[in-house]
């Protein structure tokens, strides 16, 4: 399972809010909702977050084995 808890931590660290992502960077609220629920998002979406937050993939998501 892919978890996106690191995304929220990175956003806090970089002082970027969900409001800014939606209104300044045109990220859809649906994409943010999917990530809050640890649902599937495209690699394009991950790449956009890396560019916006100027960070590495590891600062946005992590893999956790199901049942762990």
mmCIF file of the N, C-alpha and C atoms, coordinates in Angstrom:
data_MODEL
# 
_entry.id   MODEL 
# 
loop_
_atom_site.group_PDB 
_atom_site.id 
_atom_site.type_symbol 
_atom_site.label_atom_id 
_atom_site.label_alt_id 
_atom_site.label_comp_id 
_atom_site.label_asym_id 
_atom_site.label_entity_id 
_atom_site.label_seq_id 
_atom_site.pdbx_PDB_ins_code 
_atom_site.Cartn_x 
_atom_site.Cartn_y 
_atom_site.Cartn_z 
_atom_site.occupancy 
_atom_site.B_iso_or_equiv 
_atom_site.pdbx_formal_charge 
_atom_site.auth_seq_id 
_atom_site.auth_comp_id 
_atom_site.auth_asym_id 
_atom_site.auth_atom_id 
_atom_site.pdbx_PDB_model_num 
ATOM 1   N N  . UNK A 1 1  ? 0.844   -1.164 0.000   1.00 0.00 ? 1  UNK A N  1 
ATOM 2   C CA . UNK A 1 1  ? 0.000   0.000  0.000   1.00 0.00 ? 1  UNK A CA 1 
ATOM 3   C C  . UNK A 1 1  ? 0.901   1.242  0.000   1.00 0.00 ? 1  UNK A C  1 
ATOM 4   N N  . UNK A 1 2  ? 0.529   2.227  -0.777  1.00 0.00 ? 2  UNK A N  1 
ATOM 5   C CA . UNK A 1 2  ? 1.237   3.503  -0.800  1.00 0.00 ? 2  UNK A CA 1 
ATOM 6   C C  . UNK A 1 2  ? 0.540   4.451  0.170   1.00 0.00 ? 2  UNK A C  1 
ATOM 7   N N  . UNK A 1 3  ? 1.335   5.067  1.038   1.00 0.00 ? 3  UNK A N  1 
ATOM 8   C CA . UNK A 1 3  ? 0.818   6.015  2.024   1.00 0.00 ? 3  UNK A CA 1 
ATOM 9   C C  . UNK A 1 3  ? 1.349   7.404  1.704   1.00 0.00 ? 3  UNK A C  1 
ATOM 10  N N  . UNK A 1 4  ? 0.515   8.401  1.899   1.00 0.00 ? 4  UNK A N  1 
ATOM 11  C CA . UNK A 1 4  ? 0.884   9.777  1.572   1.00 0.00 ? 4  UNK A CA 1 
ATOM 12  C C  . UNK A 1 4  ? 1.036   10.672 2.794   1.00 0.00 ? 4  UNK A C  1 
ATOM 13  N N  . UNK A 1 5  ? 1.210   10.110 3.963   1.00 0.00 ? 5  UNK A N  1 
ATOM 14  C CA . UNK A 1 5  ? 1.384   10.912 5.178   1.00 0.00 ? 5  UNK A CA 1 
ATOM 15  C C  . UNK A 1 5  ? 2.568   11.877 5.040   1.00 0.00 ? 5  UNK A C  1 
ATOM 16  N N  . UNK A 1 6  ? 3.593   11.443 4.370   1.00 0.00 ? 6  UNK A N  1 
ATOM 17  C CA . UNK A 1 6  ? 4.781   12.295 4.198   1.00 0.00 ? 6  UNK A CA 1 
ATOM 18  C C  . UNK A 1 6  ? 4.468   13.556 3.402   1.00 0.00 ? 6  UNK A C  1 
ATOM 19  N N  . UNK A 1 7  ? 3.482   13.480 2.507   1.00 0.00 ? 7  UNK A N  1 
ATOM 20  C CA . UNK A 1 7  ? 3.088   14.663 1.737   1.00 0.00 ? 7  UNK A CA 1 
ATOM 21  C C  . UNK A 1 7  ? 2.650   15.777 2.677   1.00 0.00 ? 7  UNK A C  1 
ATOM 22  N N  . UNK A 1 8  ? 1.781   15.453 3.625   1.00 0.00 ? 8  UNK A N  1 
ATOM 23  C CA . UNK A 1 8  ? 1.239   16.472 4.531   1.00 0.00 ? 8  UNK A CA 1 
ATOM 24  C C  . UNK A 1 8  ? 2.347   17.045 5.417   1.00 0.00 ? 8  UNK A C  1 
ATOM 25  N N  . UNK A 1 9  ? 3.276   16.198 5.819   1.00 0.00 ? 9  UNK A N  1 
ATOM 26  C CA . UNK A 1 9  ? 4.408   16.661 6.627   1.00 0.00 ? 9  UNK A CA 1 
ATOM 27  C C  . UNK A 1 9  ? 5.307   17.599 5.806   1.00 0.00 ? 9  UNK A C  1 
ATOM 28  N N  . UNK A 1 10 ? 5.552   17.243 4.558   1.00 0.00 ? 10 UNK A N  1 
ATOM 29  C CA . UNK A 1 10 ? 6.377   18.076 3.682   1.00 0.00 ? 10 UNK A CA 1 
ATOM 30  C C  . UNK A 1 10 ? 5.693   19.405 3.400   1.00 0.00 ? 10 UNK A C  1 
ATOM 31  N N  . UNK A 1 11 ? 4.395   19.368 3.179   1.00 0.00 ? 11 UNK A N  1 
ATOM 32  C CA . UNK A 1 11 ? 3.654   20.613 2.954   1.00 0.00 ? 11 UNK A CA 1 
ATOM 33  C C  . UNK A 1 11 ? 3.773   21.537 4.163   1.00 0.00 ? 11 UNK A C  1 
ATOM 34  N N  . UNK A 1 12 ? 3.630   20.988 5.364   1.00 0.00 ? 12 UNK A N  1 
ATOM 35  C CA . UNK A 1 12 ? 3.771   21.806 6.578   1.00 0.00 ? 12 UNK A CA 1 
ATOM 36  C C  . UNK A 1 12 ? 5.178   22.402 6.661   1.00 0.00 ? 12 UNK A C  1 
ATOM 37  N N  . UNK A 1 13 ? 6.159   21.583 6.404   1.00 0.00 ? 13 UNK A N  1 
ATOM 38  C CA . UNK A 1 13 ? 7.550   22.022 6.480   1.00 0.00 ? 13 UNK A CA 1 
ATOM 39  C C  . UNK A 1 13 ? 7.852   23.135 5.470   1.00 0.00 ? 13 UNK A C  1 
ATOM 40  N N  . UNK A 1 14 ? 7.228   23.061 4.289   1.00 0.00 ? 14 UNK A N  1 
ATOM 41  C CA . UNK A 1 14 ? 7.470   24.037 3.220   1.00 0.00 ? 14 UNK A CA 1 
ATOM 42  C C  . UNK A 1 14 ? 6.462   25.187 3.247   1.00 0.00 ? 14 UNK A C  1 
ATOM 43  N N  . UNK A 1 15 ? 5.558   25.169 4.227   1.00 0.00 ? 15 UNK A N  1 
ATOM 44  C CA . UNK A 1 15 ? 4.534   26.221 4.363   1.00 0.00 ? 15 UNK A CA 1 
ATOM 45  C C  . UNK A 1 15 ? 3.664   26.373 3.115   1.00 0.00 ? 15 UNK A C  1 
ATOM 46  N N  . UNK A 1 16 ? 3.214   25.247 2.591   1.00 0.00 ? 16 UNK A N  1 
ATOM 47  C CA . UNK A 1 16 ? 2.298   25.253 1.452   1.00 0.00 ? 16 UNK A CA 1 
ATOM 48  C C  . UNK A 1 16 ? 1.006   24.586 1.889   1.00 0.00 ? 16 UNK A C  1 
ATOM 49  N N  . UNK A 1 17 ? -0.083  25.299 1.731   1.00 0.00 ? 17 UNK A N  1 
ATOM 50  C CA . UNK A 1 17 ? -1.388  24.802 2.181   1.00 0.00 ? 17 UNK A CA 1 
ATOM 51  C C  . UNK A 1 17 ? -2.140  24.121 1.037   1.00 0.00 ? 17 UNK A C  1 
ATOM 52  N N  . UNK A 1 18 ? -3.181  23.396 1.407   1.00 0.00 ? 18 UNK A N  1 
ATOM 53  C CA . UNK A 1 18 ? -4.045  22.791 0.401   1.00 0.00 ? 18 UNK A CA 1 
ATOM 54  C C  . UNK A 1 18 ? -4.714  23.883 -0.429  1.00 0.00 ? 18 UNK A C  1 
ATOM 55  N N  . UNK A 1 19 ? -5.057  24.983 0.212   1.00 0.00 ? 19 UNK A N  1 
ATOM 56  C CA . UNK A 1 19 ? -5.666  26.116 -0.492  1.00 0.00 ? 19 UNK A CA 1 
ATOM 57  C C  . UNK A 1 19 ? -4.730  26.604 -1.602  1.00 0.00 ? 19 UNK A C  1 
ATOM 58  N N  . UNK A 1 20 ? -3.450  26.765 -1.281  1.00 0.00 ? 20 UNK A N  1 
ATOM 59  C CA . UNK A 1 20 ? -2.477  27.201 -2.280  1.00 0.00 ? 20 UNK A CA 1 
ATOM 60  C C  . UNK A 1 20 ? -2.361  26.187 -3.416  1.00 0.00 ? 20 UNK A C  1 
ATOM 61  N N  . UNK A 1 21 ? -2.333  24.910 -3.068  1.00 0.00 ? 21 UNK A N  1 
ATOM 62  C CA . UNK A 1 21 ? -2.231  23.885 -4.105  1.00 0.00 ? 21 UNK A CA 1 
ATOM 63  C C  . UNK A 1 21 ? -3.399  23.978 -5.081  1.00 0.00 ? 21 UNK A C  1 
ATOM 64  N N  . UNK A 1 22 ? -4.588  24.205 -4.549  1.00 0.00 ? 22 UNK A N  1 
ATOM 65  C CA . UNK A 1 22 ? -5.786  24.263 -5.389  1.00 0.00 ? 22 UNK A CA 1 
ATOM 66  C C  . UNK A 1 22 ? -5.828  25.550 -6.204  1.00 0.00 ? 22 UNK A C  1 
ATOM 67  N N  . UNK A 1 23 ? -5.599  26.685 -5.559  1.00 0.00 ? 23 UNK A N  1 
ATOM 68  C CA . UNK A 1 23 ? -5.809  27.971 -6.223  1.00 0.00 ? 23 UNK A CA 1 
ATOM 69  C C  . UNK A 1 23 ? -4.587  28.511 -6.963  1.00 0.00 ? 23 UNK A C  1 
ATOM 70  N N  . UNK A 1 24 ? -3.408  28.247 -6.472  1.00 0.00 ? 24 UNK A N  1 
ATOM 71  C CA . UNK A 1 24 ? -2.204  28.760 -7.134  1.00 0.00 ? 24 UNK A CA 1 
ATOM 72  C C  . UNK A 1 24 ? -1.640  27.774 -8.145  1.00 0.00 ? 24 UNK A C  1 
ATOM 73  N N  . UNK A 1 25 ? -1.712  26.477 -7.813  1.00 0.00 ? 25 UNK A N  1 
ATOM 74  C CA . UNK A 1 25 ? -1.082  25.459 -8.656  1.00 0.00 ? 25 UNK A CA 1 
ATOM 75  C C  . UNK A 1 25 ? -2.084  24.596 -9.424  1.00 0.00 ? 25 UNK A C  1 
ATOM 76  N N  . UNK A 1 26 ? -3.379  24.884 -9.286  1.00 0.00 ? 26 UNK A N  1 
ATOM 77  C CA . UNK A 1 26 ? -4.449  24.177 -10.003 1.00 0.00 ? 26 UNK A CA 1 
ATOM 78  C C  . UNK A 1 26 ? -4.467  22.665 -9.758  1.00 0.00 ? 26 UNK A C  1 
ATOM 79  N N  . UNK A 1 27 ? -4.109  22.246 -8.552  1.00 0.00 ? 27 UNK A N  1 
ATOM 80  C CA . UNK A 1 27 ? -4.267  20.850 -8.169  1.00 0.00 ? 27 UNK A CA 1 
ATOM 81  C C  . UNK A 1 27 ? -5.735  20.658 -7.807  1.00 0.00 ? 27 UNK A C  1 
ATOM 82  N N  . UNK A 1 28 ? -6.349  19.609 -8.283  1.00 0.00 ? 28 UNK A N  1 
ATOM 83  C CA . UNK A 1 28 ? -7.774  19.427 -8.000  1.00 0.00 ? 28 UNK A CA 1 
ATOM 84  C C  . UNK A 1 28 ? -7.983  18.953 -6.562  1.00 0.00 ? 28 UNK A C  1 
ATOM 85  N N  . UNK A 1 29 ? -9.083  19.388 -5.999  1.00 0.00 ? 29 UNK A N  1 
ATOM 86  C CA . UNK A 1 29 ? -9.419  18.955 -4.642  1.00 0.00 ? 29 UNK A CA 1 
ATOM 87  C C  . UNK A 1 29 ? -9.659  17.450 -4.617  1.00 0.00 ? 29 UNK A C  1 
ATOM 88  N N  . UNK A 1 30 ? -10.089 16.897 -5.739  1.00 0.00 ? 30 UNK A N  1 
ATOM 89  C CA . UNK A 1 30 ? -10.282 15.449 -5.846  1.00 0.00 ? 30 UNK A CA 1 
ATOM 90  C C  . UNK A 1 30 ? -8.973  14.685 -5.704  1.00 0.00 ? 30 UNK A C  1 
ATOM 91  N N  . UNK A 1 31 ? -7.915  15.215 -6.306  1.00 0.00 ? 31 UNK A N  1 
ATOM 92  C CA . UNK A 1 31 ? -6.601  14.569 -6.177  1.00 0.00 ? 31 UNK A CA 1 
ATOM 93  C C  . UNK A 1 31 ? -6.143  14.596 -4.726  1.00 0.00 ? 31 UNK A C  1 
ATOM 94  N N  . UNK A 1 32 ? -6.326  15.731 -4.071  1.00 0.00 ? 32 UNK A N  1 
ATOM 95  C CA . UNK A 1 32 ? -5.948  15.833 -2.666  1.00 0.00 ? 32 UNK A CA 1 
ATOM 96  C C  . UNK A 1 32 ? -6.766  14.861 -1.812  1.00 0.00 ? 32 UNK A C  1 
ATOM 97  N N  . UNK A 1 33 ? -8.048  14.737 -2.112  1.00 0.00 ? 33 UNK A N  1 
ATOM 98  C CA . UNK A 1 33 ? -8.906  13.815 -1.363  1.00 0.00 ? 33 UNK A CA 1 
ATOM 99  C C  . UNK A 1 33 ? -8.440  12.373 -1.552  1.00 0.00 ? 33 UNK A C  1 
ATOM 100 N N  . UNK A 1 34 ? -8.058  12.024 -2.768  1.00 0.00 ? 34 UNK A N  1 
ATOM 101 C CA . UNK A 1 34 ? -7.564  10.665 -3.039  1.00 0.00 ? 34 UNK A CA 1 
ATOM 102 C C  . UNK A 1 34 ? -6.294  10.392 -2.238  1.00 0.00 ? 34 UNK A C  1 
ATOM 103 N N  . UNK A 1 35 ? -5.437  11.385 -2.147  1.00 0.00 ? 35 UNK A N  1 
ATOM 104 C CA . UNK A 1 35 ? -4.190  11.209 -1.416  1.00 0.00 ? 35 UNK A CA 1 
ATOM 105 C C  . UNK A 1 35 ? -4.443  11.141 0.095   1.00 0.00 ? 35 UNK A C  1 
ATOM 106 N N  . UNK A 1 36 ? -5.417  11.897 0.573   1.00 0.00 ? 36 UNK A N  1 
ATOM 107 C CA . UNK A 1 36 ? -5.773  11.812 1.997   1.00 0.00 ? 36 UNK A CA 1 
ATOM 108 C C  . UNK A 1 36 ? -6.246  10.413 2.354   1.00 0.00 ? 36 UNK A C  1 
ATOM 109 N N  . UNK A 1 37 ? -6.893  9.750  1.401   1.00 0.00 ? 37 UNK A N  1 
ATOM 110 C CA . UNK A 1 37 ? -7.426  8.399  1.622   1.00 0.00 ? 37 UNK A CA 1 
ATOM 111 C C  . UNK A 1 37 ? -6.437  7.314  1.184   1.00 0.00 ? 37 UNK A C  1 
ATOM 112 N N  . UNK A 1 38 ? -5.221  7.713  0.822   1.00 0.00 ? 38 UNK A N  1 
ATOM 113 C CA . UNK A 1 38 ? -4.192  6.781  0.347   1.00 0.00 ? 38 UNK A CA 1 
ATOM 114 C C  . UNK A 1 38 ? -4.667  5.959  -0.843  1.00 0.00 ? 38 UNK A C  1 
ATOM 115 N N  . UNK A 1 39 ? -5.397  6.610  -1.738  1.00 0.00 ? 39 UNK A N  1 
ATOM 116 C CA . UNK A 1 39 ? -5.875  5.949  -2.949  1.00 0.00 ? 39 UNK A CA 1 
ATOM 117 C C  . UNK A 1 39 ? -4.900  6.202  -4.092  1.00 0.00 ? 39 UNK A C  1 
ATOM 118 N N  . UNK A 1 40 ? -5.129  5.505  -5.203  1.00 0.00 ? 40 UNK A N  1 
ATOM 119 C CA . UNK A 1 40 ? -4.249  5.583  -6.369  1.00 0.00 ? 40 UNK A CA 1 
ATOM 120 C C  . UNK A 1 40 ? -4.239  6.996  -6.958  1.00 0.00 ? 40 UNK A C  1 
ATOM 121 N N  . UNK A 1 41 ? -3.038  7.484  -7.262  1.00 0.00 ? 41 UNK A N  1 
ATOM 122 C CA . UNK A 1 41 ? -2.850  8.693  -8.068  1.00 0.00 ? 41 UNK A CA 1 
ATOM 123 C C  . UNK A 1 41 ? -1.776  8.388  -9.102  1.00 0.00 ? 41 UNK A C  1 
ATOM 124 N N  . UNK A 1 42 ? -1.779  9.136  -10.179 1.00 0.00 ? 42 UNK A N  1 
ATOM 125 C CA . UNK A 1 42 ? -0.836  8.864  -11.269 1.00 0.00 ? 42 UNK A CA 1 
ATOM 126 C C  . UNK A 1 42 ? 0.568   9.348  -10.929 1.00 0.00 ? 42 UNK A C  1 
ATOM 127 N N  . UNK A 1 43 ? 1.528   8.829  -11.655 1.00 0.00 ? 43 UNK A N  1 
ATOM 128 C CA . UNK A 1 43 ? 2.898   9.292  -11.477 1.00 0.00 ? 43 UNK A CA 1 
ATOM 129 C C  . UNK A 1 43 ? 3.028   10.749 -11.914 1.00 0.00 ? 43 UNK A C  1 
ATOM 130 N N  . UNK A 1 44 ? 2.200   11.174 -12.830 1.00 0.00 ? 44 UNK A N  1 
ATOM 131 C CA . UNK A 1 44 ? 2.180   12.582 -13.243 1.00 0.00 ? 44 UNK A CA 1 
ATOM 132 C C  . UNK A 1 44 ? 1.838   13.470 -12.041 1.00 0.00 ? 44 UNK A C  1 
ATOM 133 N N  . UNK A 1 45 ? 0.868   13.051 -11.255 1.00 0.00 ? 45 UNK A N  1 
ATOM 134 C CA . UNK A 1 45 ? 0.476   13.799 -10.062 1.00 0.00 ? 45 UNK A CA 1 
ATOM 135 C C  . UNK A 1 45 ? 1.623   13.855 -9.068  1.00 0.00 ? 45 UNK A C  1 
ATOM 136 N N  . UNK A 1 46 ? 2.281   12.732 -8.859  1.00 0.00 ? 46 UNK A N  1 
ATOM 137 C CA . UNK A 1 46 ? 3.429   12.691 -7.946  1.00 0.00 ? 46 UNK A CA 1 
ATOM 138 C C  . UNK A 1 46 ? 4.520   13.632 -8.445  1.00 0.00 ? 46 UNK A C  1 
ATOM 139 N N  . UNK A 1 47 ? 4.774   13.618 -9.736  1.00 0.00 ? 47 UNK A N  1 
ATOM 140 C CA . UNK A 1 47 ? 5.784   14.500 -10.315 1.00 0.00 ? 47 UNK A CA 1 
ATOM 141 C C  . UNK A 1 47 ? 5.423   15.971 -10.097 1.00 0.00 ? 47 UNK A C  1 
ATOM 142 N N  . UNK A 1 48 ? 4.152   16.320 -10.271 1.00 0.00 ? 48 UNK A N  1 
ATOM 143 C CA . UNK A 1 48 ? 3.715   17.702 -10.041 1.00 0.00 ? 48 UNK A CA 1 
ATOM 144 C C  . UNK A 1 48 ? 3.978   18.125 -8.602  1.00 0.00 ? 48 UNK A C  1 
ATOM 145 N N  . UNK A 1 49 ? 3.669   17.248 -7.645  1.00 0.00 ? 49 UNK A N  1 
ATOM 146 C CA . UNK A 1 49 ? 3.907   17.566 -6.240  1.00 0.00 ? 49 UNK A CA 1 
ATOM 147 C C  . UNK A 1 49 ? 5.399   17.748 -5.970  1.00 0.00 ? 49 UNK A C  1 
ATOM 148 N N  . UNK A 1 50 ? 6.234   16.905 -6.566  1.00 0.00 ? 50 UNK A N  1 
ATOM 149 C CA . UNK A 1 50 ? 7.684   17.036 -6.388  1.00 0.00 ? 50 UNK A CA 1 
ATOM 150 C C  . UNK A 1 50 ? 8.170   18.383 -6.914  1.00 0.00 ? 50 UNK A C  1 
ATOM 151 N N  . UNK A 1 51 ? 7.643   18.801 -8.052  1.00 0.00 ? 51 UNK A N  1 
ATOM 152 C CA . UNK A 1 51 ? 8.039   20.085 -8.623  1.00 0.00 ? 51 UNK A CA 1 
ATOM 153 C C  . UNK A 1 51 ? 7.554   21.247 -7.764  1.00 0.00 ? 51 UNK A C  1 
ATOM 154 N N  . UNK A 1 52 ? 6.307   21.209 -7.359  1.00 0.00 ? 52 UNK A N  1 
ATOM 155 C CA . UNK A 1 52 ? 5.729   22.288 -6.548  1.00 0.00 ? 52 UNK A CA 1 
ATOM 156 C C  . UNK A 1 52 ? 6.454   22.408 -5.215  1.00 0.00 ? 52 UNK A C  1 
ATOM 157 N N  . UNK A 1 53 ? 6.687   21.275 -4.567  1.00 0.00 ? 53 UNK A N  1 
ATOM 158 C CA . UNK A 1 53 ? 7.281   21.281 -3.234  1.00 0.00 ? 53 UNK A CA 1 
ATOM 159 C C  . UNK A 1 53 ? 8.805   21.250 -3.261  1.00 0.00 ? 53 UNK A C  1 
ATOM 160 N N  . UNK A 1 54 ? 9.374   21.140 -4.456  1.00 0.00 ? 54 UNK A N  1 
ATOM 161 C CA . UNK A 1 54 ? 10.824  21.049 -4.616  1.00 0.00 ? 54 UNK A CA 1 
ATOM 162 C C  . UNK A 1 54 ? 11.392  19.985 -3.675  1.00 0.00 ? 54 UNK A C  1 
ATOM 163 N N  . UNK A 1 55 ? 10.912  18.757 -3.884  1.00 0.00 ? 55 UNK A N  1 
ATOM 164 C CA . UNK A 1 55 ? 11.308  17.665 -2.996  1.00 0.00 ? 55 UNK A CA 1 
ATOM 165 C C  . UNK A 1 55 ? 11.446  16.364 -3.786  1.00 0.00 ? 55 UNK A C  1 
ATOM 166 N N  . UNK A 1 56 ? 11.893  15.350 -3.091  1.00 0.00 ? 56 UNK A N  1 
ATOM 167 C CA . UNK A 1 56 ? 12.045  14.013 -3.673  1.00 0.00 ? 56 UNK A CA 1 
ATOM 168 C C  . UNK A 1 56 ? 10.769  13.199 -3.432  1.00 0.00 ? 56 UNK A C  1 
ATOM 169 N N  . UNK A 1 57 ? 10.592  12.165 -4.217  1.00 0.00 ? 57 UNK A N  1 
ATOM 170 C CA . UNK A 1 57 ? 9.424   11.286 -4.100  1.00 0.00 ? 57 UNK A CA 1 
ATOM 171 C C  . UNK A 1 57 ? 9.278   10.752 -2.668  1.00 0.00 ? 57 UNK A C  1 
ATOM 172 N N  . UNK A 1 58 ? 10.399  10.433 -2.035  1.00 0.00 ? 58 UNK A N  1 
ATOM 173 C CA . UNK A 1 58 ? 10.377  9.870  -0.677  1.00 0.00 ? 58 UNK A CA 1 
ATOM 174 C C  . UNK A 1 58 ? 9.804   10.841 0.348   1.00 0.00 ? 58 UNK A C  1 
ATOM 175 N N  . UNK A 1 59 ? 9.742   12.121 0.000   1.00 0.00 ? 59 UNK A N  1 
ATOM 176 C CA . UNK A 1 59 ? 9.186   13.117 0.904   1.00 0.00 ? 59 UNK A CA 1 
ATOM 177 C C  . UNK A 1 59 ? 7.680   13.278 0.719   1.00 0.00 ? 59 UNK A C  1 
ATOM 178 N N  . UNK A 1 60 ? 7.121   12.531 -0.228  1.00 0.00 ? 60 UNK A N  1 
ATOM 179 C CA . UNK A 1 60 ? 5.689   12.595 -0.519  1.00 0.00 ? 60 UNK A CA 1 
ATOM 180 C C  . UNK A 1 60 ? 4.980   11.294 -0.162  1.00 0.00 ? 60 UNK A C  1 
ATOM 181 N N  . UNK A 1 61 ? 5.630   10.192 -0.423  1.00 0.00 ? 61 UNK A N  1 
ATOM 182 C CA . UNK A 1 61 ? 4.959   8.897  -0.255  1.00 0.00 ? 61 UNK A CA 1 
ATOM 183 C C  . UNK A 1 61 ? 5.906   7.831  0.263   1.00 0.00 ? 61 UNK A C  1 
ATOM 184 N N  . UNK A 1 62 ? 5.316   6.773  0.761   1.00 0.00 ? 62 UNK A N  1 
ATOM 185 C CA . UNK A 1 62 ? 6.097   5.622  1.202   1.00 0.00 ? 62 UNK A CA 1 
ATOM 186 C C  . UNK A 1 62 ? 5.298   4.351  0.960   1.00 0.00 ? 62 UNK A C  1 
ATOM 187 N N  . UNK A 1 63 ? 6.007   3.268  0.784   1.00 0.00 ? 63 UNK A N  1 
ATOM 188 C CA . UNK A 1 63 ? 5.382   1.961  0.585   1.00 0.00 ? 63 UNK A CA 1 
ATOM 189 C C  . UNK A 1 63 ? 5.337   1.244  1.921   1.00 0.00 ? 63 UNK A C  1 
ATOM 190 N N  . UNK A 1 64 ? 4.176   0.662  2.193   1.00 0.00 ? 64 UNK A N  1 
ATOM 191 C CA . UNK A 1 64 ? 4.025   -0.175 3.391   1.00 0.00 ? 64 UNK A CA 1 
ATOM 192 C C  . UNK A 1 64 ? 3.339   -1.463 2.951   1.00 0.00 ? 64 UNK A C  1 
ATOM 193 N N  . UNK A 1 65 ? 3.935   -2.569 3.291   1.00 0.00 ? 65 UNK A N  1 
ATOM 194 C CA . UNK A 1 65 ? 3.379   -3.869 2.936   1.00 0.00 ? 65 UNK A CA 1 
ATOM 195 C C  . UNK A 1 65 ? 1.996   -4.013 3.575   1.00 0.00 ? 65 UNK A C  1 
ATOM 196 N N  . UNK A 1 66 ? 1.027   -4.505 2.795   1.00 0.00 ? 66 UNK A N  1 
ATOM 197 C CA . UNK A 1 66 ? -0.327  -4.696 3.316   1.00 0.00 ? 66 UNK A CA 1 
ATOM 198 C C  . UNK A 1 66 ? -0.296  -5.629 4.518   1.00 0.00 ? 66 UNK A C  1 
ATOM 199 N N  . UNK A 1 67 ? -1.052  -5.262 5.553   1.00 0.00 ? 67 UNK A N  1 
ATOM 200 C CA . UNK A 1 67 ? -1.114  -6.068 6.756   1.00 0.00 ? 67 UNK A CA 1 
ATOM 201 C C  . UNK A 1 67 ? 0.012   -5.793 7.735   1.00 0.00 ? 67 UNK A C  1 
ATOM 202 N N  . UNK A 1 68 ? 0.867   -4.845 7.403   1.00 0.00 ? 68 UNK A N  1 
ATOM 203 C CA . UNK A 1 68 ? 1.999   -4.538 8.297   1.00 0.00 ? 68 UNK A CA 1 
ATOM 204 C C  . UNK A 1 68 ? 1.600   -3.575 9.392   1.00 0.00 ? 68 UNK A C  1 
# 
